[in-house]
Amino acid sequence: MKSIVSRAHRNARLCTALLMSVTLSLSACTSLSSVPSASSIAPVLSKERIAEIVASPDRSAADRGNDTRRQPDQFLALIGIRPGMVALDLSAGGGYTSELLARAVGPTGRVYGQSAPRGPVNPQRQPVEPEDGAAPIAAQPTVRLTSPQALAARAMNPQVANISPVVLTFEDPVPPEAASGGLDLVTLIFNYHDLGHMGVDRARMNKALFVALRPGGIYVIADHAGRAGTGISESGTLHRIEEAFLRQEVEFAGFKLADAGAFARNPSDPRDKNTPVPAQPKDGFVLKFVKP
């Protein structure tokens, strides 16, 4: 009888030890998966540092000319941008936003400037336009820079050599090396509406971005405001999108609205034309989403 009891006690101790071992292993796995990225523990850039970035003497005259409308200091502050972040600038255009992000994340960070594949370039067309239709990037009259070319030209400046042009579809816009939890930040500036008349599968795009962002990752979208009830129906005519419609699409992918910027707002815009009458800035919204 004693031997039977002894064996039972030994078996119980073995089971307890095994259970503890499994628990510790699971705990270790959980700890590893929740290790924060280097950028998440870096301090958020101060207003003073952001002001220094915006005032960088090597920024182009064209970019400086766009600052009045774009309010880059408020944009970067809304993001809560940190050194070391890995960012994806969707529909990067001429690279105004990509360069600002590259300066802000610094040499330990990376900015991918995405553009969609396109056909052969017509050399007689005008220079590439930035993502919000601002002044074209300077180029030879008979040469049109593609978005990757414009971004590569910017990256020749050692201060923003951390810009990497990538040509990928909007449905699969993330470079392979960042496709699963490799991004801290995604921006899409004044071009979400265009995805409507371009026939982009926006649900697939937003889900791909959700997967690529780390927990706590940020997705910032700025666009021109459309009237209530118009959804994305006026994307190819008035180049606008209804804010509530956009928010619903992004939240459907799993994102949560964290903040909004008022610096692009113009309540006087009737929002019924592509170019407001009387002439004035378009009403715009800037939404900051996070991945829980």
C-alpha positions in Angstrom: 0.0 0.0 0.0 2.8 2.4 0.9 4.5 1.8 -2.5 1.2 2.6 -4.3 0.8 5.8 -2.3 4.4 6.7 -2.9 4.1 6.2 -6.6 0.9 8.3 -6.6 2.8 11.1 -4.8 5.7 10.9 -7.3 3.3 11.0 -10.2 1.5 14.0 -8.8 4.8 15.8 -8.3 5.8 15.0 -11.9 2.5 16.3 -13.2 2.9 19.5 -11.2 6.4 20.0 -12.5 5.3 19.4 -16.0 2.4 21.9 -15.7 4.7 24.5 -14.3 7.2 24.0 -17.1 4.5 24.4 -19.7 3.2 27.5 -18.0 6.6 29.1 -17.9 7.2 28.3 -21.5 3.9 29.9 -22.5 4.8 32.9 -20.4 8.1 33.2 -22.1 6.5 33.1 -25.5 4.0 35.7 -24.5 6.8 37.9 -23.2 8.8 37.6 -26.4 5.7 38.4 -28.6 5.0 41.5 -26.5 8.5 43.0 -26.6 8.1 46.6 -27.7 9.9 47.8 -30.8 12.9 50.2 -30.4 10.7 53.1 -31.7 8.0 52.5 -29.1 10.3 53.2 -26.2 11.9 56.2 -27.9 10.6 59.6 -26.8 7.9 61.3 -28.9 9.5 64.2 -30.8 9.0 67.5 -29.0 7.4 70.5 -30.6 10.8 72.2 -30.6 12.4 69.3 -32.4 9.5 69.2 -34.9 9.9 72.9 -35.6 13.6 72.3 -36.3 12.8 69.6 -38.8 10.3 71.8 -40.6 12.8 74.6 -40.6 15.6 72.4 -42.0 17.5 74.7 -44.5 18.0 71.9 -47.0 14.2 71.4 -47.6 13.2 72.4 -51.1 11.4 75.7 -51.9 8.5 73.7 -53.3 8.1 71.8 -50.0 8.3 75.0 -48.0 5.6 76.5 -50.2 3.3 73.7 -49.4 3.8 74.0 -45.6 1.2 76.8 -45.2 -1.5 74.6 -46.4 -0.2 71.3 -45.1 0.7 72.4 -41.5 3.5 69.8 -41.1 4.3 70.7 -37.5 0.7 69.9 -36.5 0.7 66.8 -38.7 3.8 65.3 -37.1 2.6 66.2 -33.6 -0.7 64.4 -34.2 1.1 61.3 -35.2 3.2 61.3 -32.0 6.2 60.4 -34.2 9.3 58.9 -32.7 12.8 58.2 -33.9 13.4 54.7 -35.2 9.9 54.2 -36.5 9.4 52.2 -39.7 6.8 53.9 -41.8 4.9 53.3 -45.0 3.7 56.4 -47.0 1.0 55.1 -49.3 0.5 56.9 -52.6 3.7 58.8 -51.9 3.5 61.0 -55.0 6.4 63.5 -55.2 7.4 62.6 -51.6 6.5 65.7 -49.6 5.1 63.5 -46.7 7.8 60.8 -47.2 10.6 63.3 -46.6 9.0 64.8 -43.5 8.6 61.4 -42.0 12.1 60.4 -43.0 13.6 63.4 -41.2 11.4 62.7 -38.2 12.2 59.0 -37.7 15.9 59.7 -38.3 18.7 57.4 -39.5 17.6 54.6 -37.2 14.1 54.6 -38.9 12.9 53.8 -42.4 10.3 55.2 -44.7 8.9 53.2 -47.6 7.3 55.4 -50.2 4.7 53.4 -52.1 3.4 53.9 -55.6 1.3 51.5 -57.7 2.6 49.9 -60.8 1.9 51.9 -64.0 2.4 51.7 -67.7 5.3 53.3 -69.8 5.9 57.0 -69.0 4.9 59.5 -71.6 7.9 61.9 -71.8 5.6 64.8 -73.0 3.5 64.8 -69.9 3.8 67.2 -67.0 6.0 66.5 -63.9 4.6 64.3 -61.1 2.2 66.0 -58.8 2.3 65.6 -55.0 -0.4 63.6 -53.3 -2.7 66.6 -52.7 -2.4 68.3 -56.1 0.0 71.0 -54.9 2.7 72.5 -57.1 4.5 69.9 -59.3 7.9 68.7 -58.4 10.5 70.6 -60.5 11.6 68.7 -63.6 12.6 69.2 -67.2 9.6 70.4 -69.2 9.7 67.2 -71.4 10.4 64.7 -68.6 8.0 63.4 -66.1 9.4 61.9 -63.0 7.6 58.9 -61.8 6.9 58.7 -58.0 9.8 56.2 -57.5 12.1 58.5 -59.4 11.0 61.5 -57.4 11.5 59.6 -54.1 14.9 58.3 -55.2 16.0 61.9 -56.1 15.0 63.0 -52.6 16.9 60.0 -51.0 20.1 61.4 -52.6 20.1 63.9 -49.8 22.0 62.2 -46.9 19.5 63.7 -44.4 16.7 61.6 -45.9 18.7 58.6 -47.3 16.3 56.4 -45.3 13.6 56.8 -47.9 13.0 53.6 -49.9 10.7 53.8 -53.0 8.6 50.7 -53.5 6.3 49.8 -56.4 3.4 47.7 -55.1 -0.3 47.4 -55.6 -2.6 49.1 -53.2 -4.2 45.7 -52.3 -0.7 44.4 -51.3 1.2 47.6 -50.5 3.6 46.4 -47.8 7.2 45.3 -48.6 7.8 41.7 -47.7 10.3 42.5 -45.0 7.6 44.5 -43.2 4.5 42.5 -44.0 3.9 40.9 -40.6 4.2 43.3 -37.7 7.1 45.2 -39.2 5.5 48.7 -39.4 5.0 51.3 -36.8 3.2 53.9 -39.0 1.2 54.1 -42.2 0.2 57.4 -43.8 -2.2 58.0 -46.7 -2.5 61.7 -47.4 -5.3 63.2 -49.6 -5.5 60.1 -51.8 -7.8 57.6 -50.1 -10.7 59.0 -52.1 -8.9 58.2 -55.4 -9.0 54.5 -54.5 -12.7 54.6 -55.3 -12.6 55.6 -59.0 -9.4 53.5 -59.4 -11.3 50.4 -58.4 -9.0 49.4 -55.5 -10.1 46.7 -53.1 -9.9 49.0 -50.1 -11.0 46.3 -47.6 -8.1 44.1 -48.7 -5.7 47.0 -48.5 -6.8 48.0 -45.0 -6.6 44.4 -43.7 -3.1 44.1 -45.1 -2.1 47.3 -43.3 -3.7 46.0 -40.1 -1.6 42.8 -40.3 1.6 44.7 -41.1 1.4 47.2 -38.2 2.6 46.2 -34.8 0.1 46.4 -31.9 -0.2 50.1 -31.1 0.8 50.9 -34.7 -0.6 54.1 -36.2 -2.6 54.6 -39.4 -3.1 58.3 -40.4 -5.4 59.4 -43.2 -6.0 62.9 -44.5 -8.5 63.6 -47.2 -10.9 66.2 -48.7 -14.3 66.2 -47.0 -17.4 65.2 -48.9 -21.0 65.9 -48.0 -23.0 63.6 -45.8 -24.4 60.6 -47.6 -22.1 60.8 -50.6 -19.7 58.1 -49.4 -17.0 57.7 -52.0 -19.2 58.3 -55.0 -17.6 61.7 -55.8 -14.0 60.4 -55.7 -13.5 60.9 -59.5 -15.4 64.1 -59.9 -15.1 66.3 -56.8 -12.1 64.3 -55.4 -13.8 64.1 -52.0 -14.9 61.4 -49.6 -17.4 61.4 -46.8 -15.5 61.3 -43.5 -17.9 58.9 -41.7 -17.8 56.6 -44.7 -14.0 56.4 -44.6 -13.9 55.9 -40.9 -16.4 53.0 -41.2 -14.2 51.3 -43.8 -11.0 51.6 -41.7 -12.6 50.5 -38.5 -14.1 47.5 -40.2 -10.5 46.2 -40.7 -10.0 46.4 -36.9 -8.6 49.8 -36.4 -9.8 52.2 -33.6 -10.0 55.9 -34.0 -7.5 57.5 -31.6 -7.5 61.2 -32.5 -8.3 63.8 -35.2 -6.6 66.9 -36.3 -8.6 70.1 -37.0 -5.8 71.9 -38.8 -7.1 71.0 -42.3 -10.6 72.1 -41.6 -12.5 74.8 -43.5 -16.1 75.0 -42.4 -16.8 77.7 -45.1 -16.3 75.2 -47.9 -19.7 74.1 -49.3 -18.1 70.8 -50.4 -20.2 70.7 -53.6 -17.3 71.3 -56.1 -13.8 70.2 -56.7 -12.6 73.7 -56.4 -14.7 75.6 -53.9 -16.6 78.7 -55.0 -15.7 81.3 -53.9 -12.0 80.3 -54.1 -10.8 78.9 -50.8 -9.1 75.8 -49.4 -11.0 72.5 -49.5 -12.4 71.3 -46.2 -10.1 68.5 -45.0 -10.0 66.0 -42.2 -7.1 64.1 -40.6 -7.8 60.9 -38.7 -5.4 58.9 -36.6 -6.3 55.3 -36.1 -4.4 52.7 -34.0 -4.1 48.9 -34.1 -5.3 47.7 -30.7 
